[in-house]
């Protein structure tokens, strides 16, 4: 049986060999080695925690005390966290070992991991393609075998879409199921931390440790996470629009229909449902998340911490120069959009309407999940796209999230599991959405579907 120390050494040599993929921004090699020895001693003494020996990578927007965290942005240059995220403390308490921080889209804004200030992450399955975003480094670390599990964050699909593009399992918990304390915020009413893993069991093990109430996060669910009660789905719905949508790749559609057929053969009732709001969910999402981002990112101003422009002379020039040079183009675009939708004269027309529409999506989703165990659709309309593909309109990239944002808008748990391989050799993902709070049910049913 291999020890934690051996596992860490194997991962470190693989990380060394795959540096060109740009997956890790920093590797904590010596610290991981030291920690592994401690964990091995605990295992030998029979005092080890639930996750002893599990080696985990952290997305670069999750704080770890005494370690750098940058949200893949120049504006946090040199910043070191003064405290650890709740998830980090909980994982350490169960003897998980952290190996490093992974590259991501700057402030978790993007669908391809091309918006990082440190360059794009390459998909380990095909380095000319993106690994998905924003948690592309975490997905890449798992599929390349550089750790057992990686943590990502999901605001509109940032765990599930990279999982689909890399053939891994990616889970977004119910909103409030996992504390957001210590996650650098993008959009506070959407963000959730969740795991990437090679299989559903590992994702579930991590969830058992990181979920639960937290005094540091007022939005965290107050009750502990219940174990699974539904081990297999009896009745599932699928989005008819996901099958008829011209944006969905032919082979993705075919693989999805094949999955539905397998479920029917296994005795599951499978029914199509019409979701009339599908075309509005991406606009709802971008109006609300950019508004929240414009407020959340105001704290990065060149005054408190991180990057300050050397040529600034007074307070106004500190703000203008530091923010103009510290933030990348996509982050600036979203801050500007968010500031606009919150501005006087436009607030009711945009933000107010989007909030009302969000409620409709939530009500529809909850109503469906009272009738069905799961709502199914492809995780992403296509397989991983080319790094550096030319798009004249940035909203083309936003449509990558067409099937994933619903779960964030409604606050329900959702998982992406592998759904076979496209003729182009790249993986495709199947997304399962379940009832709010029924996180372990969703994972148990995902495992059942994979086995059948």
DOZATI-269367 format. One record per residue (C-alpha): residue number from 1; residue in one letter; x, y, z. Coordinates in nm, 2 decimals, m for minus. Each point is the difference from the previous one (the first is absolute). Layout:
BEGIN
kolgu_tiba_east_north_up
NUM_A_X_Y_Z .
...
END
This chain:
BEGIN
kolgu_tiba_east_north_up
1_X_0.00_0.00_0.00 .
2_X_0.14_0.34_m0.10 .
3_X_0.05_0.26_0.27 .
4_X_m0.10_0.36_m0.01 .
5_X_0.37_0.09_m0.04 .
6_X_0.03_m0.22_m0.31 .
7_X_m0.32_0.15_m0.15 .
8_X_0.13_0.35_0.06 .
9_X_0.33_m0.08_m0.17 .
10_X_m0.18_m0.16_m0.30 .
11_X_m0.22_0.31_m0.04 .
12_X_0.29_0.24_0.03 .
13_X_0.20_m0.18_m0.27 .
14_X_m0.30_0.00_m0.23 .
15_X_m0.06_0.37_0.07 .
16_X_0.37_0.06_m0.09 .
17_X_m0.05_m0.19_m0.33 .
18_X_m0.32_0.19_m0.10 .
19_X_0.11_0.36_0.07 .
20_X_m0.07_0.10_m0.36 .
21_X_m0.38_m0.05_0.07 .
22_X_0.01_0.30_0.24 .
23_X_m0.23_m0.18_0.25 .
24_X_0.17_0.11_0.32 .
25_X_0.08_0.36_0.10 .
26_X_0.19_m0.12_0.30 .
27_X_0.10_m0.34_0.14 .
28_X_0.05_m0.04_0.37 .
29_X_0.24_m0.29_m0.04 .
30_X_0.20_0.01_0.33 .
31_X_m0.31_0.07_0.20 .
32_X_m0.19_m0.29_m0.16 .
33_X_0.29_m0.23_0.07 .
34_X_0.01_0.10_0.37 .
35_X_m0.37_m0.03_0.04 .
36_X_m0.01_m0.34_m0.17 .
37_X_0.25_m0.13_0.26 .
38_X_m0.23_0.12_0.28 .
39_X_m0.30_m0.16_m0.16 .
40_X_0.19_m0.33_m0.05 .
41_X_0.09_0.00_0.37 .
42_X_m0.36_0.05_0.09 .
43_X_m0.11_m0.28_m0.23 .
44_X_0.25_m0.23_0.17 .
45_X_m0.12_0.10_0.34 .
46_X_m0.37_m0.05_m0.09 .
47_X_m0.09_0.37_0.07 .
48_X_m0.04_0.13_m0.36 .
49_X_m0.29_0.20_m0.13 .
50_X_m0.26_m0.10_m0.26 .
51_X_0.20_0.13_m0.29 .
52_X_0.35_m0.11_0.11 .
53_X_0.22_m0.04_m0.30 .
54_X_m0.22_0.20_m0.24 .
55_X_0.20_0.25_m0.19 .
56_X_m0.19_0.31_m0.11 .
57_X_0.06_0.30_m0.22 .
58_X_m0.16_0.34_0.07 .
59_X_m0.14_0.24_m0.26 .
60_X_0.18_0.33_0.03 .
61_X_m0.30_0.19_0.14 .
62_X_m0.02_m0.21_0.32 .
63_X_0.20_0.15_0.30 .
64_X_0.25_m0.21_0.19 .
65_X_0.17_0.18_0.30 .
66_X_0.36_0.10_m0.06 .
67_X_m0.02_m0.08_m0.38 .
68_X_m0.03_0.22_m0.30 .
69_X_m0.34_0.03_m0.17 .
70_X_m0.06_0.21_m0.31 .
71_X_m0.32_m0.11_m0.17 .
72_X_0.23_m0.02_m0.30 .
73_X_0.01_0.38_m0.01 .
74_X_0.29_0.26_0.00 .
75_X_m0.20_0.22_0.24 .
76_X_0.07_m0.25_0.29 .
77_X_0.37_m0.01_m0.09 .
78_X_0.20_m0.11_0.31 .
79_X_m0.30_m0.03_0.22 .
80_X_0.01_m0.27_0.27 .
81_X_m0.31_m0.12_0.18 .
82_X_m0.03_0.08_0.37 .
83_X_m0.26_m0.28_0.06 .
84_X_m0.12_m0.33_m0.15 .
85_X_m0.33_m0.07_m0.17 .
86_X_m0.23_m0.21_0.21 .
87_X_0.03_m0.28_m0.26 .
88_X_0.38_0.00_0.04 .
89_X_m0.02_m0.03_0.38 .
90_X_m0.25_m0.28_m0.03 .
91_X_0.21_m0.20_m0.24 .
92_X_0.31_0.05_0.20 .
93_X_m0.18_m0.12_0.32 .
94_X_m0.07_m0.33_m0.19 .
95_X_0.37_m0.03_m0.10 .
96_X_m0.03_0.09_m0.37 .
97_X_0.33_0.13_m0.15 .
98_X_0.01_0.31_m0.22 .
99_X_0.24_0.00_m0.29 .
100_X_m0.03_0.34_m0.16 .
101_X_m0.23_0.26_m0.15 .
102_X_m0.14_m0.03_m0.35 .
103_X_m0.04_0.25_m0.28 .
104_X_m0.35_0.13_m0.09 .
105_X_m0.17_0.27_m0.19 .
106_X_0.06_0.34_0.17 .
107_X_m0.24_0.04_0.29 .
108_X_m0.18_m0.31_m0.13 .
109_X_m0.13_0.19_m0.30 .
110_X_0.02_m0.22_m0.32 .
111_X_m0.10_m0.32_m0.17 .
112_X_0.34_m0.11_m0.13 .
113_X_0.27_0.09_0.25 .
114_X_0.15_0.25_m0.25 .
115_X_m0.07_0.31_0.21 .
116_X_0.28_m0.08_0.26 .
117_X_0.26_0.27_0.05 .
118_X_0.25_m0.30_m0.01 .
119_X_m0.10_m0.14_m0.34 .
120_X_m0.25_m0.27_m0.10 .
121_X_m0.01_m0.35_0.14 .
122_X_0.04_m0.27_m0.27 .
123_X_m0.24_m0.30_0.00 .
124_X_0.22_m0.30_0.09 .
125_X_m0.21_m0.22_m0.24 .
126_X_0.08_0.24_m0.29 .
127_X_0.24_0.29_0.07 .
128_X_m0.14_0.20_m0.29 .
129_X_m0.34_0.02_0.18 .
130_X_m0.12_0.18_0.31 .
131_X_m0.08_m0.21_0.31 .
132_X_m0.32_0.21_0.06 .
133_X_m0.04_0.28_0.25 .
134_X_0.02_0.16_0.24 .
135_X_0.14_m0.29_0.20 .
136_X_0.21_m0.14_m0.29 .
137_X_0.32_m0.05_0.20 .
138_X_m0.19_m0.21_0.26 .
139_X_m0.16_m0.22_m0.27 .
140_X_0.33_m0.04_m0.18 .
141_X_0.18_m0.10_0.32 .
142_X_m0.25_m0.29_0.06 .
143_X_0.00_m0.13_m0.36 .
144_X_0.38_0.02_m0.03 .
145_X_0.04_m0.19_0.33 .
146_X_0.17_0.28_0.19 .
147_X_m0.21_m0.05_0.31 .
148_X_m0.29_m0.22_0.13 .
149_X_m0.26_0.28_0.02 .
150_X_0.00_0.37_m0.08 .
151_X_m0.23_0.28_0.13 .
152_X_m0.16_0.25_m0.23 .
153_X_m0.27_0.26_0.02 .
154_X_m0.31_0.01_m0.21 .
155_X_m0.19_0.33_m0.07 .
156_X_m0.17_m0.10_m0.32 .
157_X_0.16_m0.33_m0.10 .
158_X_0.36_0.05_0.09 .
159_X_0.03_m0.35_0.15 .
160_X_m0.24_m0.20_m0.22 .
161_X_0.11_0.14_m0.34 .
162_X_0.37_m0.08_0.05 .
163_X_m0.10_m0.34_0.14 .
164_X_m0.18_m0.06_m0.33 .
165_X_0.30_0.12_m0.21 .
166_X_0.24_m0.22_0.19 .
167_X_m0.21_m0.32_0.07 .
168_X_0.01_0.04_0.37 .
169_X_m0.28_0.02_0.27 .
170_X_m0.08_0.36_0.11 .
171_X_m0.25_0.08_0.27 .
172_X_m0.17_0.33_0.08 .
173_X_m0.17_m0.02_0.34 .
174_X_m0.34_0.16_0.09 .
175_X_0.05_0.37_0.07 .
176_X_0.10_0.03_0.36 .
177_X_0.09_m0.37_0.04 .
178_X_0.38_0.09_0.02 .
179_X_0.12_0.31_0.18 .
180_X_0.13_0.28_m0.23 .
181_X_0.22_0.14_0.28 .
182_X_0.35_0.04_m0.15 .
183_X_m0.11_m0.02_m0.37 .
184_X_0.09_0.32_m0.18 .
185_X_m0.35_0.11_m0.11 .
186_X_m0.11_0.05_m0.36 .
187_X_m0.38_0.00_0.04 .
188_X_m0.10_m0.08_0.36 .
189_X_m0.35_m0.13_m0.06 .
190_X_0.12_m0.25_m0.26 .
191_X_0.35_m0.12_0.11 .
192_X_0.05_m0.34_0.14 .
193_X_0.32_m0.20_0.07 .
194_X_0.00_m0.36_m0.11 .
195_X_0.22_m0.30_m0.09 .
196_X_0.15_m0.14_m0.32 .
197_X_0.07_m0.37_0.02 .
198_X_0.07_m0.31_m0.22 .
199_X_m0.31_m0.17_0.14 .
200_X_m0.32_0.08_0.18 .
201_X_0.11_m0.17_0.33 .
202_X_0.29_0.24_0.05 .
203_X_m0.22_0.30_m0.07 .
204_X_m0.25_m0.13_0.26 .
205_X_0.28_m0.06_0.26 .
206_X_0.12_0.36_m0.04 .
207_X_m0.35_0.13_0.02 .
208_X_m0.06_m0.18_0.33 .
209_X_0.30_0.19_0.15 .
210_X_m0.05_0.35_m0.15 .
211_X_m0.38_0.04_0.03 .
212_X_m0.18_0.13_0.30 .
213_X_m0.10_0.31_0.19 .
214_X_0.27_0.27_0.06 .
215_X_m0.01_0.30_0.23 .
216_X_0.21_0.19_m0.24 .
217_X_m0.25_m0.02_m0.29 .
218_X_m0.35_0.13_0.07 .
219_X_m0.13_m0.16_m0.33 .
220_X_0.11_m0.35_0.10 .
221_X_m0.27_m0.26_0.06 .
222_X_m0.06_m0.04_0.37 .
223_X_m0.08_m0.38_m0.01 .
224_X_0.27_m0.26_m0.05 .
225_X_0.00_m0.18_m0.33 .
226_X_m0.22_m0.31_0.01 .
227_X_0.12_m0.33_m0.15 .
228_X_m0.15_m0.12_m0.33 .
229_X_m0.35_m0.14_0.01 .
230_X_m0.04_m0.05_m0.38 .
231_X_0.26_m0.24_m0.13 .
232_X_m0.16_m0.03_m0.34 .
233_X_m0.22_0.23_m0.21 .
234_X_m0.36_m0.12_m0.07 .
235_X_m0.11_0.29_m0.21 .
236_X_0.21_0.26_m0.18 .
237_X_m0.07_0.29_m0.23 .
238_X_0.22_0.13_m0.28 .
239_X_0.00_0.34_m0.16 .
240_X_m0.16_m0.04_m0.34 .
241_X_0.17_0.33_m0.10 .
242_X_0.34_m0.17_0.07 .
243_X_m0.08_m0.25_m0.28 .
244_X_m0.16_0.23_m0.25 .
245_X_0.25_0.29_0.05 .
246_X_0.21_0.07_m0.32 .
247_X_0.29_0.11_0.22 .
248_X_0.04_m0.36_0.13 .
249_X_0.26_m0.21_m0.19 .
250_X_m0.15_m0.29_m0.19 .
251_X_0.21_m0.26_0.18 .
252_X_m0.07_0.15_0.34 .
253_X_m0.37_m0.03_m0.08 .
254_X_0.04_m0.36_m0.11 .
255_X_0.19_m0.10_0.31 .
256_X_m0.26_0.18_0.22 .
257_X_m0.29_m0.19_m0.17 .
258_X_0.20_m0.33_0.04 .
259_X_0.02_0.08_0.38 .
260_X_m0.37_0.05_0.02 .
261_X_m0.06_m0.33_m0.18 .
262_X_0.23_m0.18_0.24 .
263_X_m0.20_0.14_0.29 .
264_X_m0.33_m0.11_m0.15 .
265_X_0.14_m0.35_m0.05 .
266_X_0.10_0.00_0.37 .
267_X_m0.37_0.07_0.09 .
268_X_0.02_0.37_0.06 .
269_X_m0.29_0.22_m0.12 .
270_X_0.15_0.26_m0.23 .
271_X_m0.21_0.30_m0.11 .
272_X_0.07_0.31_m0.20 .
273_X_m0.09_0.34_0.15 .
274_X_m0.03_0.34_m0.16 .
275_X_0.21_0.27_0.16 .
276_X_m0.11_0.33_m0.16 .
277_X_0.24_0.21_0.20 .
278_X_0.32_m0.17_m0.14 .
279_X_0.07_0.29_m0.24 .
280_X_m0.02_0.25_0.29 .
281_X_0.22_m0.17_0.26 .
282_X_0.33_0.11_m0.14 .
283_X_m0.11_0.37_m0.01 .
284_X_m0.15_m0.03_0.35 .
285_X_0.33_m0.15_0.12 .
286_X_0.23_0.26_m0.15 .
287_X_m0.21_0.30_0.12 .
288_X_m0.01_m0.13_0.36 .
289_X_0.35_m0.14_0.03 .
290_X_0.17_0.31_m0.16 .
291_X_m0.20_0.22_0.24 .
292_X_0.12_m0.20_0.30 .
293_X_0.36_m0.01_m0.15 .
294_X_0.00_0.38_m0.04 .
295_X_m0.07_0.03_0.37 .
296_X_0.22_m0.29_0.12 .
297_X_0.31_0.11_m0.20 .
298_X_m0.02_0.36_0.12 .
299_X_0.23_m0.10_0.29 .
300_X_0.29_m0.07_m0.24 .
301_X_0.11_0.36_m0.04 .
302_X_0.38_0.02_0.03 .
303_X_m0.03_0.14_0.35 .
304_X_m0.06_m0.29_0.24 .
305_X_0.21_m0.29_m0.14 .
306_X_0.15_m0.14_m0.32 .
307_X_0.10_0.20_m0.31 .
308_X_0.04_0.38_0.02 .
309_X_0.10_0.18_m0.32 .
310_X_0.35_0.16_0.05 .
311_X_m0.10_0.32_m0.19 .
312_X_m0.29_0.09_0.22 .
313_X_0.03_0.35_0.16 .
314_X_m0.33_0.05_0.18 .
315_X_m0.30_m0.21_0.12 .
316_X_m0.19_0.02_m0.33 .
317_X_0.30_m0.10_m0.21 .
318_X_0.07_m0.30_0.24 .
319_X_m0.36_m0.12_m0.07 .
320_X_0.00_0.06_m0.37 .
321_X_0.35_m0.12_m0.09 .
322_X_0.01_m0.30_0.24 .
323_X_m0.34_m0.13_m0.11 .
324_X_0.06_0.07_m0.37 .
325_X_0.32_m0.19_0.00 .
326_X_m0.07_m0.25_0.28 .
327_X_m0.32_m0.14_m0.15 .
328_X_m0.02_m0.19_m0.33 .
329_X_m0.23_0.09_m0.29 .
330_X_m0.28_m0.25_0.09 .
331_X_m0.01_0.11_0.36 .
332_X_m0.01_0.36_m0.10 .
333_X_m0.28_m0.07_m0.24 .
334_X_m0.21_m0.17_0.27 .
335_X_0.07_0.27_0.26 .
336_X_m0.12_0.26_m0.26 .
337_X_m0.31_m0.20_m0.09 .
338_X_m0.08_m0.05_0.36 .
339_X_0.04_0.37_0.09 .
340_X_m0.22_0.09_m0.29 .
341_X_m0.29_m0.23_0.09 .
342_X_0.01_0.13_0.36 .
343_X_0.02_0.37_m0.10 .
344_X_m0.28_0.24_0.05 .
345_X_m0.27_m0.01_m0.27 .
346_X_0.10_m0.36_m0.11 .
347_X_m0.03_m0.18_0.33 .
348_X_m0.37_m0.09_m0.04 .
349_X_0.02_m0.07_m0.37 .
350_X_0.29_m0.25_0.04 .
351_X_0.08_m0.11_0.35 .
352_X_m0.36_0.01_0.14 .
353_X_m0.13_m0.19_m0.30 .
354_X_0.28_m0.26_0.01 .
355_X_m0.08_m0.06_0.37 .
356_X_m0.37_m0.06_m0.08 .
357_X_0.10_m0.23_m0.29 .
358_X_0.24_m0.19_0.23 .
359_X_m0.30_m0.07_0.23 .
360_X_m0.19_m0.15_m0.29 .
361_X_0.29_m0.23_m0.09 .
362_X_0.03_m0.11_0.36 .
363_X_m0.37_m0.07_0.03 .
364_X_m0.01_m0.20_m0.33 .
365_X_0.31_m0.21_0.11 .
366_X_m0.13_m0.07_0.35 .
367_X_m0.35_m0.10_m0.14 .
368_X_0.16_m0.24_m0.25 .
369_X_0.22_m0.16_0.27 .
370_X_m0.30_m0.07_0.21 .
371_X_m0.13_m0.21_m0.28 .
372_X_0.33_m0.15_m0.13 .
373_X_0.30_m0.13_0.18 .
374_X_0.24_0.17_m0.24 .
375_X_0.01_0.24_m0.30 .
376_X_0.25_m0.12_m0.26 .
377_X_0.17_0.18_m0.29 .
378_X_0.35_0.01_m0.16 .
379_X_0.24_0.19_0.22 .
380_X_0.13_0.20_m0.29 .
381_X_m0.13_0.04_m0.36 .
382_X_0.34_m0.10_m0.15 .
383_X_0.33_m0.16_0.09 .
384_X_0.31_0.21_0.10 .
385_X_0.07_0.28_m0.25 .
386_X_0.33_0.12_m0.13 .
387_X_0.22_0.22_0.21 .
388_X_0.01_0.35_m0.15 .
389_X_m0.31_m0.05_m0.23 .
390_X_m0.10_0.33_m0.16 .
391_X_m0.33_0.13_0.12 .
392_X_m0.10_0.35_m0.10 .
393_X_m0.29_0.00_0.25 .
394_X_0.09_m0.09_0.37 .
395_X_m0.36_m0.13_0.06 .
396_X_0.09_m0.30_m0.22 .
397_X_0.21_m0.13_0.29 .
398_X_m0.28_0.09_0.25 .
399_X_m0.23_m0.25_m0.18 .
400_X_0.24_m0.28_0.11 .
401_X_m0.20_0.02_0.33 .
402_X_m0.35_m0.04_m0.16 .
403_X_m0.07_m0.33_0.19 .
404_X_0.20_0.06_0.31 .
405_X_m0.12_0.34_0.13 .
406_X_m0.35_m0.13_0.09 .
407_X_0.13_m0.19_0.30 .
408_X_0.17_0.32_0.13 .
409_X_m0.30_0.22_m0.06 .
410_X_m0.23_m0.25_0.18 .
411_X_0.26_m0.09_0.27 .
412_X_m0.04_m0.37_m0.06 .
413_X_0.28_m0.27_0.00 .
414_X_0.13_m0.12_m0.33 .
415_X_0.27_m0.24_m0.12 .
416_X_0.17_m0.07_m0.33 .
417_X_0.11_m0.36_m0.06 .
418_X_0.17_m0.14_m0.31 .
419_X_m0.24_m0.08_m0.29 .
420_X_0.23_m0.18_m0.24 .
421_X_0.25_0.12_m0.26 .
422_X_m0.07_0.22_m0.31 .
423_X_0.13_m0.12_m0.34 .
424_X_0.26_0.28_0.04 .
425_X_0.15_m0.19_0.30 .
426_X_m0.11_0.24_0.26 .
427_X_m0.24_m0.08_0.29 .
428_X_m0.36_0.12_0.04 .
429_X_m0.19_0.05_0.33 .
430_X_m0.35_m0.08_0.13 .
431_X_m0.14_0.24_0.25 .
432_X_m0.24_m0.10_0.28 .
433_X_m0.19_0.26_0.20 .
434_X_m0.18_m0.10_0.32 .
435_X_m0.22_0.15_0.27 .
436_X_0.14_0.28_0.22 .
437_X_0.18_m0.15_0.30 .
438_X_0.00_m0.36_m0.14 .
439_X_0.37_0.01_m0.08 .
440_X_0.08_m0.36_0.10 .
441_X_m0.30_m0.13_m0.19 .
442_X_0.13_0.17_m0.32 .
443_X_0.34_m0.16_0.05 .
444_X_m0.15_m0.34_0.08 .
445_X_m0.22_0.01_m0.31 .
446_X_0.30_0.11_m0.21 .
447_X_0.19_m0.30_0.12 .
448_X_m0.30_m0.23_m0.08 .
449_X_m0.02_0.15_m0.35 .
450_X_0.37_m0.05_m0.06 .
451_X_m0.03_m0.37_0.10 .
452_X_m0.31_m0.06_m0.22 .
END
